[in-house]
Amino acid sequence: MKKAVRNTLKTVTVILLSIVGLVFLSVGLILWITLTPPKITKLVNRVAQTYIPISFNANNIDLTLFKTFPEIGLEINNISLINPIPCAESDTLISIDKAIVAIDIKAFLKKKVNIRKAAIYGANANIFYNEQGESNISIFLSDTPTSNQDNDTEVSIDLKELTVKDLNLSYIDRLSEIEVYVTELGLYLDGKIDSDNIYGNLDLSIKQIDASINDTTNNDTTNNNTTISDNTLTNISLSNISASADGTFKEHQIKGNITLSSLLTKLTMGDIEAELSEFKIDIDANADTELEYGKGVVTFNSRLIELNIDSLTTILDNLGATFNTTADIRNNSIQGTVNAHAANLHANLFSTESSNLSNVATLSLNAISLYANGFINPDIMDGKVQIDINGERFKTAITAQDMNVSADTEKFHLGLSGYKEGDNISITPVLNSPSLRVAMNGDTYINHWPINISLPIKADTALNRINLNRGLFSINKQEVSISGNCHLYNSDNMALSAKMDINTCHIEQILAMIPDSFNPMTDGIKATGILSLQAAYNGQMVSGKMVVDNTSANILVKEFTLNYKDTITALSSNIEANLSHPSKSKTAQKNHLLDATLVASDLMVNVVDESLMSVKFNNINSFAQISDIPDSTLNIWASTIVKADFIEASIETISANLNNSYIDISMTPPSNSNDKSQFNLEFSCDSIQTAIGKALGANFGKISAQATAALDPIKEDLLLKWNPAVKVDLKNGSLDMLQIPVTLPHLMFDFSLGRFNISESRLLIGNSDISLTGDIYNIDAYLEKTGLLTGEMDFTSNYTDMTELLSIINVFGDTDNDEIDNKPLTEIANDTIDTADPFIVPMGVDFILNTNIAVMEFNNHQFNTIGGEITVKDGVVVLQELGFSSNTAQMQLTAIYKTPSRDNLYTGIDFHLLDIEIDELIDLIPSVDSIVPMLKSFDGKAQFHLAAETYMKANYEPKMPTLIGASAIEAKDLVIMDNKVFNTIKKNLFMSRNAENKIDSLSVELQVLRNKVDLYPFLIHMDKYKAVIGGRHNINKDLDCKYHISLTESPLPIRLGVNIEGSLNDIANNPFKHIKLSRCKYGTMYIPEKTNITDQRTLLMKQSISETLKKNVKQ
Amino acid sequence: MKKSLKILALSLIVTLFTLSGCFLDDDPEYDEALIYGKWYCKSIGLYYTFNSNYNGRYEDINGDGKNFKWTLIGDAIEIEAKGDNINVNAYETYIITSLNVAKMECYDRLDPKEKLIFIKQ
């Protein structure tokens, strides 16, 4: 209570007592001096001037006996106390229409004034303080002893009855800015008050009390030395107040009963407005006079309480509360209970941002009951409390911007239990509801689910230490337990620790609890499983910032199933994940890392889209570490190790099984600005089985691979950007994709941009074994276009079955494209020139492939010691003098392929077969039979030379104007086979039946120029016949030809010739139709003395071609 | 008698034709300078260029073709083409039947029945 109010009350009390004293004094004077009213009046006024230091005036003072019988009374009319001070609205301090005072006559006769009754009717009191603090009652507040102390009359109060009617009181304090107006105060006191005992009844009624207090607070601002005043105006108004009290104070015991009620009470203080309608307070108290033991019951009832604070309005109706308290100070015990109930509580929060009021939040509680009990030891302030609030219905709604949140329950229980014991405090708030519903923007988030919350908190009295021990959150039977500790060292530093525990949580129920508004995220997701989670946190709060010392989480899911729109399914009987921070790694570089482990006994993931993809793991165990995430993801240190007993993966018909696989991936950030992020990969597995459908499969044995990469973000090329280095060691591979077995016993290579080294590679394909080893250098310089890609590799084979290998290639090259098959060749060529993708020999490459094949089998021919060099340099591939030998033949091959441009490809070949059987030659090169059809009629050894070159289009179609080629076949001692052609020739030339089919020598030269194949005339000497054969056939659709055979020597007197003309197929089918006699065209060609200039030129050309070809043979 | 005369006359005719064939075998001479330059033969579809230094080139409209060396021996133009990268050579011989500054008629020696006409470009 403010000092001014206390002073005021003190002043009022002093004034009242002074008035009563004056009355008694008047009575005494009357009795003592004279009993006539004028005299009494005069006497009282004179005496009053003595006792009252201000102007006092009373009219018509008279003695009365009847009104105060059996006491003698003094009736005083029109009492007025005048004390004018500046600024006061009235000079009158007190005016009383009538006052009656009854005194004990017996005591009076003994010169004692004992007031037994007092009554005041129609009084007005005006107490005023001006702004200087001067008051019209200050004279009564001075400590100056009054003159009655010098009087020998003893004044005492033995009051049995006190009546006040129609008292109006105003209190105005300009200094403190307080105004209080009391209207029509009535009071009746019936009892006894003496020095030893007090007992009686009090009835009080006030029509109206209005009070206003203007609280001014000055705030000094140090910056600009200005003073800002905050004014808070408080208005209190009570109407129709009534109070009654009865009690006793005797024999060291106090008993009392007080009832206070008001019809309407209003309070406004700044933004706060409060209104109580029809409130009533009953107090029933019983205590000893030492106030060491007390017992009381306070009952409060109010029909309606309205409280408005700024934009918050609260209405509480039909509130009833009973406070039952027992205090036993000697036993250090105060205990009490509170029972309260209210019909409804409504609270509304309005928005004040716009002129249109709108609800921001509403709260509604129905049928609220509160029960609280507790005790306290006042000596050490230890105690215990238990509060329970129950309600039938709880409803709240919050509107903020575009968000509407509402919550309601059917029943609810709020509990609070706690105790203080020494320095320890324990408090446990509890919330229970069998059905809670929370909705936001029309979507239900909690759908009438049971909720239980219990937070057992322990702390010390200074709140330096706070502990939450197994706080429980349970919603829809899904339970989360939380524990935590907080240790406050100082205002800026505290230690924190927390644990969260989920024992069994059903994932399907959690999914069912996800609101419909999250449908786009959860639509189509079906999952089941039992989730357990343990999480822990230890850290500090330093200057408002959270510092994590360590955290950990353990997540266990059993019987896990997942189905996403029937496209993704996952199954696992047991998955466990652990996360911990910081890492347990001791490496300084890895400080503040996160460790993560994932262990699953089994895990299967299926993805069904346009195709089926499935991955299955058995006993997967993975461990990952990651550093803090700094400014760039490239600066993260990260490491992952994955182990799996078995991995089975498949995409449609493609499948792969990995046994006992191990993967270690790590990423190291750059140590300085010039360094690069490093990536490392280590992979191994005992075996891999892969398959494509049922026909194709590949198995590999033990595989180990190490790879590193250094990321250079500036580089654009993928390889340069990552600068990878890969080391692979693969054993016991096999391919089950062909009709012939393919195995890869060992492959070992080491790849880096500086050097790609294949140290071991061995491939067994059917009967063939192939090995490729060697080095390729300067891949980085080649990619950066600063240097040549160089390299030298060795292709070695002990045995190569080329026929078998080519059959594999044919299998891959088979096509079922009927549309292409049915098209003319020219159309196919035109179609494919634009879309053709020819092999372009790269520029900037200097590469050598050394071949060394011990034995090669091709078309039932065996070739030995095939050795040569394949070079790739500046867009040109050269197969340089690849030499080899068969059983009976030596062979050499030189080939060139270069690609100046996509539309201008070049190929050239120089091929020699020395000392080869003719049938073997035809077997090896079947096209020879087309060029020299009669060759198959011979048996013997020959030399075969072939050289040709052409430029080609993008689809490898020769550009005919550039085609040039020549071939030579030389043979001796040939035997003509007994075949159809020989018989025809023999018949047409009338050869003898015994003619030997032997030819001493044969020298055939032919050339290809553009689309013409010219067979230079060659001599055949057989029996008594000599014949020269020559001609041409064209490279066109029909391969039509014009050959001529001149019979230059025969038993006949004339020289004859035979023309063979027509398409090659027609000649083969019906030779007689195309063979016609003609003049002898080459009659003198091989008779030197008769040879003409034309024949000489022809023979010179023939010789030139032969010699040119033979020059290419490497000796 | 009549019969003997007929046989004699026939023998004379045969002898005449035989002798005339001997005359036909003599090769006519052509002015080599008339051959210099660029010619186009439609039936072959190639342009032939005969330079005075006995080098030449045949090529199609796309420029695909080959360089060659040529010589004129009597009425025969001998052309020797060689490989660019492979050591190989091939010949073709055209027998001139008519030559002037604008036109050359000839035939391939291995295909005398097909007349070739070269037009000077």
Interface residues (C-beta under 8 A of the other chain):
Chain A: T894 I896 Y906 G908 I909 D910 A947 A948 E949 Y951 K959 P961 T962 I964 G965 A966 Q1007 V1008 L1009 K1012 D1014 G1031 R1032 K1042 N1092 I1093 T1094 R1097 M1101 S1104 I1105 T1108 L1109 K1111 N1112
Chain B: D25 D27 L46 Y58 E59 D60 N62 D64 G65 K66 I73 G74 A76 E78 E80 A81 K82 G83 D84 N85 I86 N87 V88 N89 A90 Y91 E92 T93 R109 L110 D111
